[in-house]
Amino acid sequence: MNTKQDSKKNKKVEIGLDPEEHHEVQMILDRLRVQDPRGESLQSYLQSLRKALLGRENLTAALIGRLSRDPSPAGFKAFLALRDIIRKKEYKRTVKKAAYRFGQKGYAEDADSSVESKIVLIPKETRQAVAHMIPAPDVDWFVAAFFPAESSSEPVAISVYTENRFTALSVRVVESSQKLYKEFIQKLTRHLPDNHPFEIPAWHAARIFFEMIQFNGEKGVPTEAERAKRFFRPFYDPDKPPWAYQFFAAVEHPLERLGEIDVEAVLGGMPFLSLLLPEKDLSPYFHKLQDLERSVLVVRPEIQQERSMDLLKKAADELFVEKTRYYYQRLFEEHALALGELKKVETAQQAWIVAQHLASSARVSENPVMTQIVLLSMQSHWPDEFSDEEGSEEPYRETESGLIVPG
């Protein structure tokens, strides 16, 4: 008995029309094809058609079915105007199927739409690109983006990240959907509860992407990067300031505010390897520092410390120049933005002061964060030289500002 009931329930409803009704439906379809969906005449015609079809649910249902098989803007307006004529249960399914077909082709209506409401056409091509920055540990920068379908391509998702001070660049371009991209970001959010992804404009994602390649030097750029360039390039404007400049006010006198900075807090959340200066660049300064410490001349500890600090500052002024200075400026601009998104307001402002100081013409050596980076780099490249013979303590001390200096 249940089988019979299910069979009856799922049985397709046939709408019977006589030859004259078939001809009438075809005439209506032909009339709608030549109508301007934005013209005033269409609205007038639909009002007249609605009156003519009242009480003729079989013909109206047949017409709605035909309209949904070949959707058009005018046809969708006709559907909105005629659908509530249908009252009989056997034709309700036809209306639901028609609504589904229209929706599949991108036609939808506002929640408060009436019979006379305008069409909201949402073709996939008009969807906006979406991008995210992922402040993941152990990578320099990590950006992901979704680009909707174009006339000549399928929608794609792109993920790009760099490691080891931008020397290793990874690019992945895959066909995707907005739903799959959203699930990807949600998965990253679950795996990175303390450094969750945050949305950024597509133009800023494009900037990040091309700067990754720039900092990489295009020595190890994967072939997928060429494909990714095609999607990012329309959004790229190298003259537009990074997105952080829309969040933080310009610091007029950053030099005067360097005393506010907690060096350890600012550097604590940054990828360590991206901060390090290259060993070959540091080598001359490191050996000079060694010479100072091993000098046979007997000098007071304060004088030796002062000379060591002078050398570290000299290294900062001579190494953080031009492209290298800009590189660190960008690191701190993005770090400030990420800290702001994570609601670490005070540390974000301090990172921004560092970035603004680097963007100015002031001497880099005046910035305790940058001098600390010089020392951290030396400690990383020559770890054995920064501990005593027993390896239990480091012959360096921390100043009140958080700077670790030779002791």
C-alpha positions in Angstrom: 0.0 0.0 0.0 2.8 2.4 0.8 4.4 1.6 -2.5 1.3 2.6 -4.3 1.0 5.8 -2.4 4.7 6.7 -3.1 4.2 5.9 -6.7 1.2 8.2 -6.9 3.0 10.9 -5.0 6.1 10.9 -7.4 4.1 10.5 -10.6 4.8 13.3 -13.0 1.9 15.7 -13.5 1.0 16.1 -17.2 -0.6 19.4 -18.2 -3.0 18.8 -21.0 -3.6 21.6 -23.5 -5.7 21.5 -26.6 -4.3 22.8 -29.9 -5.7 26.3 -29.4 -4.1 26.6 -25.9 -0.8 25.4 -27.3 -1.0 28.1 -29.9 -1.8 30.7 -27.2 1.2 29.7 -25.1 3.4 30.0 -28.1 2.1 33.5 -28.9 2.8 34.6 -25.3 6.3 33.2 -25.5 7.0 35.0 -28.8 5.7 38.3 -27.4 7.9 38.0 -24.3 11.0 37.3 -26.5 10.8 40.8 -28.1 10.0 42.7 -24.9 12.6 44.9 -23.3 12.9 43.6 -19.7 13.5 47.2 -18.5 10.8 48.8 -20.6 7.5 50.2 -19.2 5.6 48.3 -21.9 6.5 44.9 -20.4 4.9 45.8 -17.1 1.7 46.9 -18.8 1.7 43.7 -20.8 2.2 41.5 -17.8 -0.7 43.2 -16.0 -3.0 42.5 -19.0 -1.7 38.9 -19.3 -2.3 38.2 -15.6 -6.0 39.3 -15.9 -6.4 37.2 -19.1 -5.0 34.0 -17.4 -7.0 34.3 -14.1 -8.9 31.0 -13.7 -6.8 29.2 -16.3 -4.4 27.5 -14.1 -3.6 24.6 -16.5 -2.5 27.1 -19.3 -0.6 29.3 -16.7 1.2 26.3 -15.3 2.2 25.1 -18.9 3.4 28.6 -19.7 5.5 28.9 -16.5 7.1 25.5 -17.3 8.0 26.6 -20.8 9.5 29.9 -19.4 11.7 28.2 -16.9 13.2 25.8 -19.6 14.6 28.8 -21.5 15.1 31.5 -18.8 15.3 35.1 -19.8 14.9 38.5 -17.9 11.5 39.1 -19.4 10.5 35.5 -18.8 11.5 35.8 -15.2 9.4 38.9 -14.7 6.5 37.0 -16.3 7.0 34.1 -13.8 6.9 36.6 -10.9 3.7 38.1 -12.2 1.9 34.8 -12.8 3.1 32.3 -10.2 0.5 33.2 -7.5 -2.3 32.5 -10.0 -1.6 28.8 -9.4 -3.7 27.5 -6.5 -4.3 23.9 -7.4 -2.0 21.4 -5.6 -1.2 19.5 -8.7 0.4 22.5 -10.4 2.3 23.8 -7.3 5.2 21.4 -8.2 5.5 23.0 -11.6 5.9 26.4 -9.9 8.6 25.1 -7.6 10.5 23.4 -10.4 10.4 26.7 -12.4 11.7 28.7 -9.4 14.5 26.2 -9.1 15.4 26.4 -12.8 15.5 30.2 -12.7 17.6 30.1 -9.6 20.1 27.7 -11.2 20.6 30.3 -14.0 21.2 33.1 -11.6 17.8 34.7 -11.3 16.6 35.6 -7.9 14.3 38.1 -6.2 14.6 40.3 -3.1 13.0 39.0 0.0 10.3 41.7 0.0 9.6 41.5 -3.7 6.1 41.8 -5.0 4.5 40.9 -8.3 5.9 44.1 -9.8 9.3 43.6 -8.3 12.4 44.1 -10.4 14.6 41.2 -11.4 17.8 40.6 -9.5 20.0 38.9 -11.9 23.1 37.3 -10.3 25.2 35.7 -13.0 28.3 34.0 -11.6 30.5 36.3 -13.7 29.5 39.4 -11.6 30.6 37.9 -8.3 33.5 39.6 -6.6 36.9 38.1 -6.1 37.5 37.2 -2.4 40.9 37.1 -0.7 42.4 36.3 2.7 45.7 36.8 4.5 46.7 33.9 6.7 49.2 34.8 9.4 50.4 31.2 9.8 53.5 30.3 11.7 56.7 29.3 9.9 55.8 31.1 6.7 56.7 34.6 5.6 53.4 35.5 4.0 50.4 33.4 3.1 47.6 34.6 0.9 44.6 32.9 -0.6 42.0 34.1 -3.1 39.0 33.0 -5.0 38.3 34.3 -8.5 34.8 33.7 -10.0 34.4 32.4 -13.5 35.3 34.5 -16.5 34.0 34.0 -20.0 37.0 32.0 -20.9 37.7 30.1 -17.6 36.3 28.3 -14.7 36.3 29.8 -11.2 39.6 29.1 -9.4 41.1 29.3 -5.9 44.7 30.3 -5.5 46.9 29.8 -2.5 50.4 31.3 -2.3 53.0 31.3 0.5 56.7 31.8 1.0 59.2 30.3 3.4 62.8 30.8 4.5 62.9 34.6 4.0 61.0 34.4 0.7 63.5 31.9 -0.9 60.9 29.2 -1.3 57.7 30.2 -3.1 54.7 27.9 -3.4 51.8 28.6 -5.7 48.7 26.4 -6.2 45.9 27.2 -8.7 42.9 24.9 -8.7 39.4 24.9 -10.2 37.0 25.6 -7.3 33.7 27.1 -6.2 32.8 29.8 -3.7 31.5 27.1 -1.4 34.7 25.1 -1.5 36.9 28.2 -1.0 34.8 29.1 2.1 35.3 25.6 3.5 39.0 25.9 2.9 39.2 29.2 4.9 37.0 27.7 7.7 39.4 24.7 7.9 42.4 27.0 8.2 40.6 29.0 10.9 40.1 25.8 12.9 43.7 24.9 12.6 45.0 28.4 13.4 42.9 29.5 16.3 45.5 32.0 17.4 46.3 33.3 14.0 43.1 33.1 12.1 42.7 34.1 8.4 41.2 37.5 7.8 39.7 39.0 4.6 41.7 41.5 2.6 40.7 43.3 -0.6 41.7 41.6 -3.9 43.9 44.5 -4.8 45.9 44.0 -1.6 46.2 40.3 -2.2 47.5 41.1 -5.7 50.1 43.4 -4.2 51.2 40.7 -1.7 51.5 38.1 -4.5 53.7 40.2 -6.7 55.8 41.3 -3.7 56.4 37.7 -2.9 57.8 37.2 -6.3 59.8 40.4 -6.0 61.3 39.4 -2.7 61.9 35.9 -4.0 64.0 37.3 -6.9 62.2 35.1 -9.4 64.9 32.5 -8.9 62.6 29.7 -7.7 59.2 30.7 -9.1 57.1 27.7 -9.9 55.3 27.4 -13.2 51.9 27.8 -11.5 52.9 31.4 -10.7 52.5 32.4 -14.3 48.9 31.1 -14.3 48.3 32.9 -11.0 49.6 36.2 -12.4 46.8 36.2 -15.0 44.2 36.3 -12.2 46.0 38.7 -9.9 47.2 41.2 -12.5 43.9 43.0 -13.1 43.7 43.9 -9.4 47.4 45.0 -9.1 48.2 48.7 -8.6 51.8 49.1 -7.3 51.2 52.8 -6.7 48.4 52.2 -4.2 49.5 52.2 -0.6 49.2 48.9 1.3 45.9 48.2 3.1 47.4 49.0 6.5 47.4 52.7 5.6 43.6 52.6 5.7 43.6 51.4 9.3 46.4 53.3 10.9 47.0 57.0 11.0 50.3 58.3 9.8 52.9 58.8 12.6 54.2 62.3 12.2 57.3 61.9 14.3 58.0 58.2 14.6 61.5 58.8 16.0 60.1 60.4 19.1 57.8 57.4 19.7 60.4 54.6 19.5 60.6 54.6 23.3 57.0 53.2 23.4 58.1 50.0 21.7 58.3 46.7 23.6 60.9 45.0 21.3 60.2 41.5 22.5 56.4 41.9 22.0 56.7 43.3 18.5 59.1 40.7 17.3 57.5 37.8 19.2 54.8 37.0 16.7 56.8 37.4 13.5 58.2 34.6 11.4 61.7 34.2 12.7 63.4 33.3 9.4 61.9 36.2 7.5 63.6 38.6 10.0 67.1 37.3 9.6 69.7 39.2 7.6 71.8 37.1 5.2 74.9 35.5 6.7 77.2 36.9 4.0 76.0 40.4 4.6 76.6 40.2 8.3 79.9 38.4 8.2 82.2 41.5 8.2 80.4 43.0 11.2 80.4 39.8 13.1 84.1 39.3 12.7 84.7 42.9 13.8 82.6 42.2 16.9 84.7 39.2 17.6 87.8 41.3 17.3 86.5 43.8 19.8 85.6 41.0 22.4 89.0 39.3 21.9 91.1 42.5 22.0 94.2 42.2 24.2 93.7 45.8 25.3 92.2 46.1 28.8 89.2 48.4 28.7 86.4 49.0 31.1 83.3 46.8 30.5 81.2 50.0 29.8 83.5 51.1 27.0 83.6 47.6 25.4 79.8 47.5 25.6 79.6 51.0 24.0 81.9 49.9 21.2 79.9 46.8 20.6 76.7 48.7 20.4 78.3 51.2 18.0 79.2 48.4 15.7 75.7 46.9 15.8 74.3 50.3 15.0 76.8 50.8 12.2 75.7 47.4 10.8 72.0 48.5 11.0 72.7 51.8 9.1 74.7 50.1 6.4 72.7 47.0 5.9 69.1 48.3 6.1 69.3 50.5 2.9 67.1 50.8 -0.2 65.5 47.5 -1.1 66.4 45.9 2.2 65.0 48.8 4.2 61.8 48.6 2.1 61.6 44.8 2.7 61.5 45.3 6.4 59.1 48.2 6.1 56.7 45.9 4.4 57.2 43.2 6.9 56.2 45.5 9.7 53.3 47.1 7.8 51.8 43.6 7.3 52.6 42.6 10.8 50.8 45.6 12.2 47.8 44.8 10.1 47.7 41.2 11.3 48.1 42.3 14.9 45.2 44.7 14.5 43.0 42.0 13.0 43.9 39.8 16.0 42.8 42.7 18.3 46.3 43.2 19.7 45.9 46.9 19.4 48.8 48.1 21.5 51.4 45.8 19.9 49.9 46.6 16.4 50.5 50.3 17.0 54.1 49.7 18.0 54.7 47.6 14.9 53.2 50.4 12.9 55.6 52.9 14.5 58.5 50.7 13.4 57.1 50.6 9.9 56.6 54.3 9.8 60.1 54.9 11.1 61.5 52.7 8.3 59.4 54.6 5.8 60.9 57.9 6.9 64.5 59.2 6.3 65.6 58.7 9.9 68.6 56.6 10.7 67.7 52.9 11.1 70.2 52.5 14.0 67.9 54.7 16.2 65.3 52.0 16.1 65.9 49.4 18.8 63.9 46.8 16.9 66.2 46.9 13.9 69.3 46.8 16.0 67.9 43.8 17.7 67.3 42.1 14.4 71.0 42.6 13.6 72.0 40.8 16.8 69.3 38.1 16.4 70.7 37.4 12.9 74.2 37.0 14.3 73.1 34.7 17.0 71.3 32.6 14.5 74.2 32.3 12.1 76.9 31.9 14.7 75.2 30.3 17.7 78.4 28.8 19.2 80.0 32.2 19.4 77.2 33.7 21.6 77.5 31.4 24.6 80.2 31.0 27.2 82.6 28.0 27.2 80.2 26.0 29.4 77.3 26.9 27.2 75.1 27.8 30.2 74.8 31.5 29.8 75.0 34.1 27.1 77.4 37.0 27.6 74.6 39.5 26.7 72.2 41.4 28.8 68.7 42.9 28.2 68.3 46.7 28.5 65.2 48.4 29.9 63.8 48.9 26.4 64.1 45.1 25.7 67.2 45.3 23.5 69.7 42.5 24.1 73.2 43.8 24.0 76.7 42.5 24.6 77.3 42.4 28.3 
